[in-house]
Amino acid sequence: MVAIVYQKDKRSGITYAYHSISFWDKEKKQSRARRTLIGRVDNITGEIVPTDGRNRKKAEEKPPINRGRPAINSVKRTFFGATYLLDAIGEKLGITQDLKQCFPDTYKQILSLAYYLILEDSTPMYRFEKWGILHKHPYGDNITSQRSSELFASITEEDKQRFFTLQGKRRVEQEFWAYDTTTLSSYSETLRQVQYGHNKEHDQLPQLKLALVFGQDSNLPFYYRKLAGNIPDSKTIHRLLEELEILGYSKVKLVMDRGFYSEYNINCLYQNHVKFLVSAKMSLNFIRNELDEIYESFRSFENYNDNYEFYCRTVRSSWNYTQKRPYKGDNLKESRRIYIHYYYNIDQAADDEKDFDRKLISLKQELESGERVLQHEKLYQQFITWKTTPKRGTQVMVKEESVIEVKRYFGFFALITNETMNAVTALELYRNKDVVEKAFGNLKERLNMRRTLVSSEQSLDGKLFVQFVALIYLSYIKKQMQEKDLVKRFSIPGLLDKLDVIECFEQPGKALQVGEMVEKLEQLYYDLGVTPPTSL
């Protein structure tokens, strides 16, 4: 008996159709069925679309598929407002031109997939077909899951580096570049760089890391790379500087958090003539020693900043620079100029002291009850003395000198730099570094990067690149929204949805016609730095 059986793939959401032939198995003495795949079921028409495994001979007789935008041979009405915005941004930022130069055969597919990621907000790739039918986009044709995987695998490292170079040349050379990393958890066990390490989101999954460089004035990313998930931030600077030099960036200024601080990294930055602004731990000896010299006069009226409500002061100091010189067989030792910007927040100091006292109480109770915590052994030794006797039990005393020494630096934080600037300017530059953190949020949430599901290195590299292209568009939109104060009225998805209702009408031999548009929508385009669409 022959029947057609339908089965839905829970992961992809695709429904497949099979020929099912029933027969009697004499050995097992039971009814069995033999299935043969026919094809996938079209979600819109309900028709069964043959797969590559069926009617191959017939498929080979078909004319080759045109990978460019097909000529208009039928009447079409599609959504146009949001994709038009992305078209205009791509031209303005040179994204389209740079992609075309680096990927002449596939740049339209890359753009269409990037548009889809931006406008559909975390929707899986296999849903592109439905979106592509309803929207006007650069490629103008469907991109199947298989085709998108092939596209990702075709994106080479050489082409990516060319794109980074072209985009980097469009950025302001004198601006500081924010550099940071994030972790991307993965379900895949086959990717070589997926490793267990310090996960910034406290996932229990293995991970890989993504490092991103952002222009602080332009608020646009222009470079990224992935690295193994168990590599600490402090180990990434030397490689970053090498790659930036290869890309031709001679004038580099980096802003980084304290996770990137190490003596080796600071020496590397000096050696490569890189301007830097880095957060430094208050526990470092040279940071504390310089602060001790000005500690008593630090909280004076002259050092108070009313706008930020903290005290600040800058100290010029010396960095003990060292450089190994294998070609001479020695170590170069010199003194280099460095500036330390100190900040003191009295409210933060009070909060830190309360939290610390609560911690001391907790440590004291652990010892008195006999329920010691292995991870707290160093804290017991540093801040507490205790004695246990059969008659009086455990008596616990706090080491007052150790406590006073720690509390002395509560409320303080420090930034170090090799460029002349005042403390307030340095802080503003450092705080602008959160453009990277926000970009990571966009990558993980809007661009469906919270968990990576790809199983091959090539697919991962290609997908990351397409998502990076999408991130450039999102970063531009976000900056314009902030400058025009649109963030109070719209989220990014909300604004794009407003524009996405605008339609266009196409028919053979006729110019493209744009649907009606109210003045408020026209103003949104102007606010985003784009001229509103008009009929051609």
Salt bridges, closest charged atoms under 4 A:
ASP98 OD1 - ARG170 NH2 2.88
ASP121 OD2 - ARG446 NH1 3.41
GLU129 OE1 - ARG40 NH2 3.87
GLU150 OE1 - ARG147 NH1 3.63
GLU157 OE1 - LYS160 NZ 3.11
ASP159 OD1 - ARG162 NH1 3.80
ASP180 OD1 - LYS200 NZ 3.90
ASP180 OD2 - LYS433 NZ 3.65
GLU201 OE2 - LYS444 NZ 2.75
GLU201 OE2 - ARG450 NH1 2.37
ASP203 OD2 - ARG451 NH2 3.22
ASP233 OD2 - LYS200 NZ 3.47
ASP233 OD1 - LYS209 NZ 2.96
GLU242 OE2 - HIS238 NE2 2.96
GLU243 OE2 - ARG239 NE 2.70
ASP292 OD1 - ARG408 NH2 3.28
ASP330 OD2 - ARG325 NH2 2.82
GLU334 OE1 - ARG336 NH2 2.95
ASP351 OD1 - LYS354 NZ 3.93
GLU353 OE2 - LYS407 NZ 3.36
ASP355 OD1 - ARG358 NH1 2.95
ASP357 OD1 - LYS407 NZ 2.87
GLU366 OE1 - HIS376 ND1 3.00
GLU368 OE2 - LYS364 NZ 2.65
GLU377 OE1 - ARG372 NH2 2.86
GLU405 OE2 - ARG288 NH1 3.81
GLU419 OE2 - LYS253 NZ 3.43
ASP434 OD2 - LYS438 NZ 3.70
GLU437 OE2 - LYS433 NZ 3.41
GLU445 OE2 - ARG450 NH2 1.92
GLU457 OE2 - ARG192 NE 3.71
GLU457 OE1 - LYS226 NZ 3.63
ASP461 OD1 - LYS226 NZ 3.35
GLU483 OE2 - LYS479 NZ 3.81
ASP485 OD2 - LYS488 NZ 3.66
ASP500 OD2 - HIS135 NE2 3.02
GLU506 OE2 - LYS136 NZ 2.94
